[in-house]
């Protein structure tokens, strides 16, 4: 999930738990890890870009899911690793992600332990690159030993 703080600073965090929950209006449930910078940004701004990553992104898990944007410039690190970003919906997303959803939180976040649940309306979707069989799923993270 790509997000910006109210100060305009950008970060990105791996979201393991996300699922569609309604067709009309199109709505997703997204689990945000508590006390991450992305959690803080989404909580304050109500906005985020959920990206569906590709299998080539599997080794980004330690950067995007195991480190805080408070301690590392994830965009500088992505660039150093050869991954480009581009702006969509006013947020920086991976230029080669499969798709990106422009999300707007509706209501309050719901505490679920180490994650808060955000119910989000899909405002727009942008297909970016890749084929459906190239999508990165939780099972791929497990097979790579990350989960």
DSSP file (Angstrom, degrees, kcal/mol; ACC not computed):
  #  RESIDUE AA STRUCTURE BP1 BP2  ACC     N-H-->O    O-->H-N    N-H-->O    O-->H-N    TCO  KAPPA ALPHA  PHI   PSI    X-CA   Y-CA   Z-CA
    1    1 A X              0   0    0      0, 0.0    12,-1.9     0, 0.0     2,-0.4   0.000 360.0 360.0 360.0 124.9    0.0    0.0    0.0
    2    2 A X  E     +AB  12  49A   0     47,-2.6    47,-2.4    10,-0.2     2,-0.3  -0.762 360.0 164.0 -92.6 142.2    1.4    3.4   -1.0
    3    3 A X  E     -A   11   0A   0      8,-2.4     8,-2.2    -2,-0.4     2,-0.4  -0.966  27.5-140.8-151.3 165.3    0.5    6.3    1.1
    4    4 A X  E     -A   10   0A   0     -2,-0.3     6,-0.2    43,-0.3    43,-0.2  -0.980  19.8-128.7-129.3 145.1    1.4    9.9    1.9
    5    5 A X    >   -     0   0    0      4,-2.8     3,-2.1    -2,-0.4    36,-0.1  -0.334  36.6 -99.6 -80.2 171.4    1.5   11.7    5.2
    6    6 A X  T 3  S+     0   0    0      1,-0.3    -1,-0.1     2,-0.1    35,-0.0   0.719 126.8  58.8 -65.6 -18.5   -0.2   15.0    5.8
    7    7 A X  T 3  S-     0   0    0      2,-0.1    -1,-0.3     1,-0.0     0, 0.0   0.434 122.0-108.7 -86.6  -0.5    3.3   16.5    5.4
    8    8 A X  S <  S+     0   0    0     -3,-2.1    -2,-0.1     1,-0.3     2,-0.1   0.333  70.7 143.3  92.2  -7.1    3.5   15.0    1.9
    9    9 A X        -     0   0    0     -5,-0.1    -4,-2.8     1,-0.1    -1,-0.3  -0.431  40.1-140.3 -70.2 142.4    6.1   12.4    2.7
   10   10 A X  E     +A    4   0A   0     -6,-0.2     2,-0.3    -2,-0.1    -6,-0.2  -0.747  26.3 162.6-107.8 149.5    5.6    9.1    0.9
   11   11 A X  E     -A    3   0A   0     -8,-2.2    -8,-2.4    -2,-0.3     2,-0.3  -0.953  20.8-146.4-151.6 171.8    6.0    5.5    2.1
   12   12 A X  E     -A    2   0A   0     -2,-0.3     2,-0.4   -10,-0.2   -10,-0.2  -0.996  12.7-174.7-143.9 141.5    5.0    2.0    1.0
   13   13 A X        -     0   0    0    -12,-1.9     2,-0.3    -2,-0.3    52,-0.2  -0.997  30.5-111.0-140.0 142.4    4.1   -1.1    3.1
   14   14 A X        -     0   0    0     50,-2.3     2,-0.6    -2,-0.4    -2,-0.0  -0.577  27.7-155.3 -72.5 129.2    3.3   -4.7    2.2
   15   15 A X        +     0   0    0     -2,-0.3     3,-0.1    36,-0.2    17,-0.1  -0.939  16.5 176.6-107.1 116.7   -0.3   -5.5    2.9
   16   16 A X        +     0   0    0     -2,-0.6     2,-0.7    15,-0.2    -1,-0.1   0.790  69.4  56.5 -87.3 -30.9   -0.8   -9.3    3.5
   17   17 A X        +     0   0    0     14,-0.4    14,-3.4     2,-0.0     2,-0.3  -0.879  65.4 131.1-112.6 104.6   -4.5   -9.1    4.3
   18   18 A X  E     +C   30   0A   0     -2,-0.7     2,-0.3    12,-0.2    12,-0.2  -0.978  19.6 164.0-149.5 138.6   -6.8   -7.5    1.7
   19   19 A X  E     -C   29   0A   0     10,-2.2    10,-3.1    -2,-0.3     2,-0.2  -0.989  39.1-109.6-155.4 143.3  -10.0   -8.8    0.2
   20   20 A X  E     +C   28   0A   0     -2,-0.3     8,-0.3     8,-0.2     3,-0.1  -0.532  32.2 174.8 -69.2 141.6  -13.0   -7.5   -1.8
   21   21 A X  E     +     0   0A   0      6,-3.0     2,-0.3     1,-0.3     7,-0.2   0.482  60.7  24.2-127.0  -9.1  -16.1   -7.4    0.3
   22   22 A X  E   > -C   27   0A   0      5,-1.4     5,-2.0     1,-0.1    -1,-0.3  -0.985  48.1-157.1-156.3 149.1  -18.7   -5.7   -2.0
   23   23 A X  T   5S+     0   0    0     -2,-0.3     2,-0.4     1,-0.3     3,-0.3   0.866  80.9  62.9 -91.3 -45.3  -19.3   -5.2   -5.7
   24   24 A X  T   5S+     0   0    0      1,-0.4    -1,-0.3     2,-0.1     2,-0.1  -0.960 120.4  16.0-128.9 114.3  -21.6   -2.1   -5.6
   25   25 A X  T   5S-     0   0    0     -2,-0.4    -1,-0.4    -3,-0.2     2,-0.2   0.656 110.3-118.8 -71.9 151.3  -20.1    0.1   -4.5
   26   26 A X  T   5 +     0   0    0     -3,-0.3    96,-2.5    96,-0.2     2,-0.4  -0.377  45.5 176.4 -60.8 123.1  -16.8   -1.7   -5.0
   27   27 A X  E   < -CD  22 121A   0     -5,-2.0    -6,-3.0    94,-0.2    -5,-1.4  -0.984  18.0-164.0-139.2 140.2  -15.3   -2.1   -1.5
   28   28 A X  E     -CD  20 120A   0     92,-2.9    92,-3.1    -2,-0.4     2,-0.5  -0.916  15.7-140.1-121.5 149.6  -12.2   -3.8    0.0
   29   29 A X  E     -CD  19 119A   0    -10,-3.1   -10,-2.2    -2,-0.3     2,-0.4  -0.951  26.5-171.1-103.3 128.5  -11.3   -4.8    3.5
   30   30 A X  E     -CD  18 118A   0     88,-2.6    88,-2.9    -2,-0.5     2,-0.6  -0.984  17.3-143.2-128.6 127.1   -7.6   -4.0    4.1
   31   31 A X  E     - D   0 117A   0    -14,-3.4     2,-0.5    -2,-0.4   -14,-0.4  -0.799  18.0-164.6 -88.9 121.2   -5.5   -5.0    7.2
   32   32 A X  E     - D   0 116A   0     84,-3.1    84,-2.6    -2,-0.6     2,-0.3  -0.928  23.6-120.7-110.1 123.6   -3.0   -2.4    8.2
   33   33 A X  E >   - D   0 115A   0     -2,-0.5     3,-1.4    82,-0.2     6,-0.4  -0.456  39.7-111.2 -64.8 124.2   -0.2   -3.3   10.6
   34   34 A X  T 3  S+     0   0    0     80,-2.4    -1,-0.1    -2,-0.3     3,-0.1  -0.232  93.1  15.1 -63.2 141.9   -0.6   -1.1   13.6
   35   35 A X  T 3  S+     0   0    0      1,-0.3    -1,-0.2     2,-0.1     2,-0.2   0.511  90.6 128.7  72.5   9.8    2.0    1.6   14.3
   36   36 A X  S <> S-     0   0    0     -3,-1.4     4,-2.2     1,-0.1    -1,-0.3  -0.526  72.4-115.0 -82.5 163.0    3.5    1.5   10.8
   37   37 A X  H  > S+     0   0    0      2,-0.2     4,-2.8     1,-0.2     5,-0.2   0.876 118.3  53.7 -65.0 -37.1    3.9    4.7    8.9
   38   38 A X  H  > S+     0   0    0      2,-0.2     4,-3.0     1,-0.2     5,-0.3   0.932 107.4  50.7 -62.6 -45.0    1.4    3.5    6.3
   39   39 A X  H  > S+     0   0    0     -6,-0.4     4,-2.4     1,-0.2    -2,-0.2   0.927 113.0  46.8 -55.4 -46.9   -1.1    2.8    9.1
   40   40 A X  H  X S+     0   0    0     -4,-2.2     4,-2.1     2,-0.2    -2,-0.2   0.922 113.5  47.7 -63.4 -44.9   -0.6    6.3   10.4
   41   41 A X  H  X S+     0   0    0     -4,-2.8     4,-3.1     2,-0.2     5,-0.4   0.938 115.0  44.3 -62.9 -47.6   -0.8    7.9    7.0
   42   42 A X  H  X S+     0   0    0     -4,-3.0     4,-2.3     1,-0.2    -1,-0.2   0.891 112.6  52.8 -66.1 -38.9   -4.0    6.1    6.0
   43   43 A X  H  < S+     0   0    0     -4,-2.4    -1,-0.2    -5,-0.3    -2,-0.2   0.894 117.8  37.4 -62.0 -39.6   -5.6    6.7    9.4
   44   44 A X  H  < S+     0   0    0     -4,-2.1    -2,-0.2    -5,-0.2    -1,-0.2   0.865 130.1  27.7 -82.6 -37.6   -4.9   10.5    9.1
   45   45 A X  H  < S-     0   0    0     -4,-3.1    -3,-0.2    -5,-0.2    -2,-0.2   0.709  88.0-138.2 -99.3 -22.3   -5.6   11.0    5.3
   46   46 A X     <  +     0   0    0     -4,-2.3    59,-2.7    -5,-0.4     2,-0.3   0.662  68.4 106.0  72.7  16.7   -8.1    8.2    4.6
   47   47 A X  E     + E   0 104A   0     -6,-0.3   -43,-0.3    57,-0.2     2,-0.3  -0.952  34.5 147.7-134.2 147.6   -6.3    7.4    1.4
   48   48 A X  E     - E   0 103A   0     55,-1.6    55,-3.0    -2,-0.3     2,-0.6  -0.968  37.9-125.0-166.5 161.3   -4.0    4.8   -0.1
   49   49 A X  E     -BE   2 102A   0    -47,-2.4   -47,-2.6    -2,-0.3     2,-0.6  -0.950  23.3-154.2-116.5 110.9   -3.1    3.0   -3.3
   50   50 A X  E     - E   0 101A   0     51,-2.0    51,-2.9    -2,-0.6     2,-0.4  -0.747  14.0-160.9 -86.3 122.3   -3.3   -0.8   -2.9
   51   51 A X  E     - E   0 100A   0     -2,-0.6     2,-0.8    49,-0.2    49,-0.2  -0.834  16.4-142.0-105.5 140.3   -1.0   -2.5   -5.4
   52   52 A X  E     - E   0  99A   0     47,-2.5    46,-2.5    -2,-0.4    47,-0.9  -0.908  32.4-148.3 -97.0 113.2   -1.2   -6.0   -6.6
   53   53 A X        -     0   0    0     -2,-0.8    83,-2.8    83,-0.3     2,-0.2  -0.267   2.0-125.0 -83.7 167.1    2.5   -7.0   -6.9
   54   54 A X  B >   -H  135   0B   0     81,-0.3     3,-2.5    42,-0.1    81,-0.2  -0.676  30.9-101.6-108.4 163.8    4.1   -9.5   -9.2
   55   55 A X  G >  S+     0   0    0     79,-2.7     3,-1.7     1,-0.3     4,-0.2   0.781 118.0  67.9 -57.8 -28.2    6.3  -12.5   -8.5
   56   56 A X  G 3  S+     0   0    0     78,-0.3     3,-0.3     1,-0.3    -1,-0.3   0.647  94.2  60.3 -66.5 -12.0    9.4  -10.5   -9.3
   57   57 A X  G X  S+     0   0    0     -3,-2.5     3,-2.4     1,-0.2     4,-0.3   0.416  71.0 104.3 -92.5   0.1    8.7   -8.4   -6.2
   58   58 A X  G X  S+     0   0    0     -3,-1.7     3,-1.5     1,-0.3    -1,-0.2   0.847  76.6  54.8 -55.4 -38.3    8.9  -11.3   -3.7
   59   59 A X  G 3  S+     0   0    0     -3,-0.3     3,-0.3     1,-0.3    -1,-0.3   0.455  91.8  74.3 -79.3   2.7   12.3  -10.3   -2.4
   60   60 A X  G <>  +     0   0    0     -3,-2.4     4,-3.3     1,-0.2     3,-0.5   0.527  69.1  94.7 -84.9  -6.4   11.0   -6.8   -1.6
   61   61 A X  H <>>S+     0   0    0     -3,-1.5     4,-3.1    -4,-0.3     5,-0.8   0.904  80.2  51.8 -54.7 -46.5    9.2   -8.3    1.4
   62   62 A X  H  >5S+     0   0    0     -3,-0.3     4,-0.6     3,-0.2    -1,-0.2   0.868 117.5  40.2 -61.0 -32.5   11.9   -7.5    3.9
   63   63 A X  H  >5S+     0   0    0     -3,-0.5     4,-0.5    -4,-0.3    -2,-0.2   0.942 125.8  32.8 -76.7 -49.8   12.0   -3.9    2.7
   64   64 A X  H  <5S+     0   0    0     -4,-3.3   -50,-2.3     1,-0.1    -3,-0.2   0.727 133.7  25.6 -84.1 -22.0    8.3   -3.3    2.3
   65   65 A X  H  <5S+     0   0    0     -4,-3.1    -3,-0.2    -5,-0.4    -1,-0.1   0.590 123.1  42.9-117.9 -13.0    7.0   -5.5    5.1
   66   66 A X  H  <<S+     0   0    0     -5,-0.8     2,-0.3    -4,-0.6    -3,-0.2   0.419 106.1  58.7-116.9   0.3    9.7   -5.8    7.7
   67   67 A X  S  < S-     0   0    0     -4,-0.5     2,-0.4     5,-0.0     7,-0.0  -0.934  75.5-122.3-130.3 153.8   11.0   -2.2    8.0
   68   68 A X    >>  -     0   0    0     -2,-0.3     3,-1.7     1,-0.1     4,-1.3  -0.755  12.7-135.0 -97.1 141.0    9.4    1.1    8.8
   69   69 A X  T 34 S+     0   0    0     -2,-0.4    -1,-0.1     1,-0.3     5,-0.1   0.607 105.9  70.3 -63.9 -12.0    9.3    4.1    6.6
   70   70 A X  T 34 S+     0   0    0      1,-0.1    -1,-0.3     3,-0.1     3,-0.1   0.771 109.8  30.9 -71.7 -25.6   10.2    6.0    9.7
   71   71 A X  T <4 S+     0   0    0     -3,-1.7     2,-0.3     1,-0.2    -2,-0.2   0.591 124.1  35.2-110.7 -15.1   13.7    4.4    9.6
   72   72 A X  S  < S-     0   0    0     -4,-1.3     2,-1.3    -9,-0.1    -1,-0.2  -1.000  72.4-124.3-143.7 140.7   14.4    3.9    5.9
   73   73 A X     >  -     0   0    0     -2,-0.3     4,-2.2     1,-0.2     3,-0.2  -0.725  28.8-170.7 -81.9  97.2   13.6    5.7    2.7
   74   74 A X  H  > S+     0   0    0     -2,-1.3     4,-2.5     1,-0.2    -1,-0.2   0.831  80.9  54.5 -63.6 -33.1   11.8    2.9    0.9
   75   75 A X  H  > S+     0   0    0    -65,-0.2     4,-2.1     2,-0.2    -1,-0.2   0.894 108.6  47.7 -69.9 -38.8   11.7    4.8   -2.4
   76   76 A X  H  > S+     0   0    0     -3,-0.2     4,-2.2     2,-0.2    -2,-0.2   0.896 113.7  48.8 -65.1 -39.5   15.4    5.4   -2.4
   77   77 A X  H  X S+     0   0    0     -4,-2.2     4,-1.5     2,-0.2    -2,-0.2   0.890 109.1  52.2 -68.6 -39.4   16.0    1.7   -1.5
   78   78 A X  H  <>S+     0   0    0     -4,-2.5     5,-2.8     1,-0.2     3,-0.3   0.934 110.6  48.4 -59.5 -45.8   13.7    0.6   -4.3
   79   79 A X  H ><5S+     0   0    0     -4,-2.1     3,-1.6     1,-0.2    -2,-0.2   0.911 108.3  53.7 -61.6 -42.6   15.6    2.7   -6.8
   80   80 A X  H 3<5S+     0   0    0     -4,-2.2    -1,-0.2     1,-0.3    -2,-0.2   0.793 108.3  51.3 -62.4 -27.8   18.9    1.3   -5.6
   81   81 A X  T 3<5S-     0   0    0     -4,-1.5    -1,-0.3    -3,-0.3    -2,-0.2   0.390 125.2-102.5 -90.4   2.7   17.5   -2.2   -6.2
   82   82 A X  T < 5S+     0   0    0     -3,-1.6     2,-0.6     1,-0.3    -3,-0.2   0.647  78.0 133.4  89.2  15.3   16.5   -1.3   -9.7
   83   83 A X      < -     0   0    0     -5,-2.8    -1,-0.3    -6,-0.2     2,-0.2  -0.892  41.2-152.7-104.0 121.4   12.7   -0.8   -9.2
   84   84 A X        -     0   0    0     -2,-0.6    11,-2.5    -3,-0.1    12,-0.5  -0.512   6.2-155.5 -86.1 156.9   11.1    2.3  -10.6
   85   85 A X  E     -I   94   0C   0      9,-0.3     2,-0.3    -2,-0.2     9,-0.2  -0.872   6.1-166.9-124.6 162.8    8.1    4.0   -9.3
   86   86 A X  E     -I   93   0C   0      7,-2.5     7,-2.9    -2,-0.3     2,-0.5  -0.983  27.7-103.1-146.3 158.0    5.5    6.2  -10.9
   87   87 A X  E     +I   92   0C   0     -2,-0.3     2,-0.4     5,-0.2     5,-0.2  -0.692  40.6 163.4 -88.2 127.8    2.7    8.5   -9.6
   88   88 A X  E >  S-I   91   0C   0      3,-3.0     3,-1.9    -2,-0.5    -2,-0.0  -0.989  73.2  -1.2-138.2 132.6   -0.8    7.3   -9.8
   89   89 A X  T 3  S-     0   0    0     -2,-0.4     3,-0.1     1,-0.3    -1,-0.0   0.760 130.0 -60.5  61.2  25.9   -3.7    8.9   -7.8
   90   90 A X  T 3  S+     0   0    0      1,-0.3     2,-0.3     0, 0.0    -1,-0.3   0.603 119.7 102.9  77.7  10.9   -1.1   11.4   -6.3
   91   91 A X  E <  S-I   88   0C   0     -3,-1.9    -3,-3.0    -5,-0.1     2,-0.6  -0.929  75.3-116.0-127.1 150.4    0.8    8.4   -4.8
   92   92 A X  E     +I   87   0C   0     -2,-0.3     2,-0.3    -5,-0.2    -5,-0.2  -0.768  40.4 172.9 -88.9 119.8    4.0    6.7   -5.8
   93   93 A X  E     -I   86   0C   0     -7,-2.9    -7,-2.5    -2,-0.6     2,-0.2  -0.799  44.5 -80.6-119.7 163.3    3.5    3.1   -6.8
   94   94 A X  E >   -I   85   0C   0     -2,-0.3     3,-1.6    -9,-0.2    -9,-0.3  -0.482  37.3-138.4 -63.4 128.9    5.8    0.4   -8.3
   95   95 A X  T 3  S+     0   0    0    -11,-2.5   -10,-0.2     1,-0.3    -1,-0.2   0.706 100.4  43.0 -65.6 -20.1    6.0    1.1  -12.0
   96   96 A X  T 3  S+     0   0    0    -12,-0.5    -1,-0.3   -42,-0.0   -42,-0.1   0.081  81.1 127.3-116.5  23.8    5.8   -2.6  -12.8
   97   97 A X    <   -     0   0    0     -3,-1.6    32,-0.9     1,-0.1   -44,-0.2  -0.358  67.6-118.7 -70.1 163.9    3.1   -3.7  -10.3
   98   98 A X  S    S-     0   0    0    -46,-2.5    30,-2.4     1,-0.3    31,-0.6   0.938  82.3 -20.7 -71.6 -48.1    0.2   -5.6  -11.8
   99   99 A X  E     -EF  52 127A   0    -47,-0.9   -47,-2.5    28,-0.3     2,-0.4  -0.971  56.2-143.1-154.8 163.4   -2.5   -3.2  -10.9
  100  100 A X  E     -EF  51 126A   0     26,-2.0    26,-2.6    -2,-0.3     2,-0.5  -1.000   8.2-154.1-136.4 137.6   -3.2   -0.3   -8.4
  101  101 A X  E     -EF  50 125A   0    -51,-2.9   -51,-2.0    -2,-0.4     2,-0.8  -0.936  14.1-138.7-111.2 129.3   -6.5    0.5   -6.6
  102  102 A X  E     -EF  49 124A   0     22,-2.6    21,-3.4    -2,-0.5    22,-0.8  -0.794  32.7-165.5 -85.0 111.8   -7.2    4.1   -5.5
  103  103 A X  E     -EF  48 122A   0    -55,-3.0   -55,-1.6    -2,-0.8     2,-0.4  -0.810  20.0-168.8-110.4 142.4   -8.8    3.5   -2.0
  104  104 A X  E     -EF  47 121A   0     17,-2.0    17,-2.8    -2,-0.4   -57,-0.2  -0.993  26.6-127.1-125.2 122.0  -10.7    5.9    0.2
  105  105 A X  E     - F   0 120A   0    -59,-2.7     2,-0.5    -2,-0.4    15,-0.3  -0.438  19.6-157.8 -67.9 136.4  -11.4    4.7    3.8
  106  106 A X        -     0   0    0     13,-3.1    13,-0.4    -2,-0.1     2,-0.1  -0.978  57.7 -14.5-115.6 126.1  -15.0    4.8    4.9
  107  107 A X  S    S-     0   0    0     -2,-0.5     2,-0.2    11,-0.1    -2,-0.0  -0.326 102.6 -36.4  81.5-167.4  -15.7    5.0    8.6
  108  108 A X        -     0   0    0      1,-0.1    11,-0.2    -2,-0.1     2,-0.1  -0.576  62.7-101.4 -92.2 153.4  -13.3    4.3   11.4
  109  109 A X        -     0   0    0     -2,-0.2     2,-0.5     9,-0.1     9,-0.2  -0.478  35.5-134.5 -68.1 145.9  -10.5    1.7   11.5
  110  110 A X  E     -G  117   0A   0      7,-2.4     7,-3.2    -2,-0.1     2,-0.3  -0.920  15.2-125.0-108.4 124.7  -11.5   -1.3   13.5
  111  111 A X  E     +G  116   0A   0     -2,-0.5     5,-0.2     5,-0.2     3,-0.1  -0.510  34.6 167.3 -70.2 129.0   -8.9   -2.7   16.0
  112  112 A X        -     0   0    0      3,-2.2     2,-0.6    -2,-0.3     3,-0.2  -0.067  58.6 -90.0-131.2  32.1   -8.2   -6.4   15.3
  113  113 A X  S    S+     0   0    0      1,-0.2    -1,-0.3     0, 0.0   -79,-0.1  -0.859 108.3   5.6  97.5-121.5   -5.0   -6.9   17.4
  114  114 A X  S    S+     0   0    0     -2,-0.6   -80,-2.4    -3,-0.1     2,-0.3   0.571 133.9  49.8 -78.8  -6.2   -1.8   -6.3   15.6
  115  115 A X  E    S-D   33   0A   0    -82,-0.3    -3,-2.2    -3,-0.2     2,-0.4  -0.943  72.4-143.6-125.4 150.5   -3.7   -5.0   12.6
  116  116 A X  E     -DG  32 111A   0    -84,-2.6   -84,-3.1    -2,-0.3     2,-0.5  -0.904  22.4-127.1-106.8 144.6   -6.5   -2.5   12.1
  117  117 A X  E     -DG  31 110A   0     -7,-3.2    -7,-2.4    -2,-0.4     2,-0.5  -0.807  21.4-166.2 -94.2 125.9   -9.2   -3.2    9.6
  118  118 A X  E     -D   30   0A   0    -88,-2.9   -88,-2.6    -2,-0.5     2,-0.6  -0.957  10.0-151.6-111.0 125.4   -9.9   -0.4    7.0
  119  119 A X  E     -D   29   0A   0     -2,-0.5   -13,-3.1   -13,-0.4     2,-0.4  -0.868  27.3-173.7 -93.4 124.0  -13.0   -0.6    4.9
  120  120 A X  E     -DF  28 105A   0    -92,-3.1   -92,-2.9    -2,-0.6     2,-0.3  -0.955  24.9-137.5-129.7 136.3  -12.2    1.2    1.7
  121  121 A X  E     -DF  27 104A   0    -17,-2.8   -17,-2.0    -2,-0.4     2,-0.8  -0.707  26.4-126.6 -82.6 139.8  -14.1    2.2   -1.4
  122  122 A X  E     + F   0 103A   0    -96,-2.5   -19,-0.2    -2,-0.3   -96,-0.2  -0.813  29.5 177.3 -87.5 114.5  -12.3    1.7   -4.7
  123  123 A X  E     -     0   0A   0    -21,-3.4     2,-0.3    -2,-0.8    -1,-0.2   0.846  65.8  -9.8 -85.3 -37.1  -12.4    5.0   -6.5
  124  124 A X  E     - F   0 102A   0    -22,-0.8   -22,-2.6     2,-0.0     2,-0.4  -0.977  56.3-148.1-154.3 159.7  -10.4    3.9   -9.5
  125  125 A X  E     - F   0 101A   0     -2,-0.3     2,-0.5   -24,-0.2   -24,-0.2  -0.999   8.9-165.2-134.9 137.1   -8.3    1.0  -10.8
  126  126 A X  E     - F   0 100A   0    -26,-2.6   -26,-2.0    -2,-0.4     2,-0.4  -0.979  13.1-145.7-123.3 120.2   -5.3    1.2  -13.1
  127  127 A X  E     + F   0  99A   0     -2,-0.5   -28,-0.3   -28,-0.2   -29,-0.1  -0.726  25.7 172.4 -81.0 129.4   -3.9   -1.9  -14.8
  128  128 A X        -     0   0    0    -30,-2.4     2,-0.3    -2,-0.4   -30,-0.2   0.869  43.3 -39.8-108.7 -62.6   -0.2   -1.4  -15.1
  129  129 A X  S    S+     0   0    0    -32,-0.9    -1,-0.3   -31,-0.6     2,-0.0  -0.992  79.4  48.0-163.3 164.8    1.7   -4.5  -16.3
  130  130 A X        -     0   0    0     -2,-0.3     2,-0.3    -3,-0.1   -33,-0.0  -0.137  69.6 -74.4  94.0 174.5    2.2   -8.2  -16.4
  131  131 A X    >   -     0   0    0      1,-0.1     3,-2.1    -2,-0.0     4,-0.1  -0.757  39.1-110.7-110.1 157.4    0.0  -11.3  -16.8
  132  132 A X  G >  S+     0   0    0      1,-0.3     3,-1.4    -2,-0.3    -1,-0.1   0.825 116.5  59.3 -58.6 -34.0   -2.5  -12.7  -14.3
  133  133 A X  G 3  S+     0   0    0      1,-0.3    -1,-0.3   -79,-0.0    -3,-0.0   0.499  98.3  62.3 -75.4  -0.3   -0.3  -15.8  -13.7
  134  134 A X  G <  S+     0   0    0     -3,-2.1   -79,-2.7     2,-0.1   -78,-0.3   0.326  74.8 123.9-102.4   4.4    2.6  -13.5  -12.6
  135  135 A X  B <   -H   54   0B   0     -3,-1.4     2,-0.5   -81,-0.2   -81,-0.3  -0.429  62.9-124.6 -71.4 139.9    0.7  -12.1   -9.6
  136  136 A X        -     0   0    0    -83,-2.8   -83,-0.3    -2,-0.1     2,-0.2  -0.757  34.0-176.7 -87.2 121.7    2.4  -12.4   -6.2
  137  137 A X    >>  -     0   0    0     -2,-0.5     4,-1.3   -85,-0.1     3,-1.0  -0.723  42.3-102.3-114.6 166.2    0.2  -14.2   -3.6
  138  138 A X  H 3> S+     0   0    0      1,-0.3     4,-2.1    -2,-0.2     3,-0.2   0.862 120.9  60.6 -54.5 -38.9    0.6  -15.0    0.1
  139  139 A X  H 3> S+     0   0    0      1,-0.2     4,-2.6     2,-0.2    -1,-0.3   0.846 100.7  54.9 -60.2 -33.1    1.5  -18.6   -0.9
  140  140 A X  H <> S+     0   0    0     -3,-1.0     4,-1.6     2,-0.2    -1,-0.2   0.880 107.2  49.5 -67.4 -37.1    4.5  -17.3   -2.9
  141  141 A X  H  <>S+     0   0    0     -4,-1.3     5,-2.6    -3,-0.2     6,-0.9   0.885 112.1  48.7 -66.8 -38.3    5.8  -15.4    0.2
  142  142 A X  H ><5S+     0   0    0     -4,-2.1     3,-1.5     4,-0.2    -2,-0.2   0.926 110.2  50.5 -65.4 -44.9    5.4  -18.7    2.2
  143  143 A X  H 3<5S+     0   0    0     -4,-2.6    -1,-0.2     1,-0.3    -2,-0.2   0.811 108.3  53.2 -64.0 -29.6    7.2  -20.7   -0.4
  144  144 A X  T 3<5S-     0   0    0     -4,-1.6    -1,-0.3    -5,-0.2    -2,-0.2   0.497 119.2-113.1 -83.4  -3.6   10.1  -18.1   -0.4
  145  145 A X  T < 5S+     0   0    0     -3,-1.5    -3,-0.2    -4,-0.3    -2,-0.1   0.627  86.0 115.5  85.4  14.0   10.3  -18.5    3.4
  146  146 A X      <       0   0    0     -5,-2.6    -4,-0.2    -6,-0.2    -5,-0.1   0.749 360.0 360.0 -87.8 -24.8    9.2  -15.0    4.3
  147  147 A X              0   0    0     -6,-0.9    -5,-0.2    -9,-0.1    -1,-0.1   0.372 360.0 360.0-122.4 360.0    6.0  -16.0    6.1
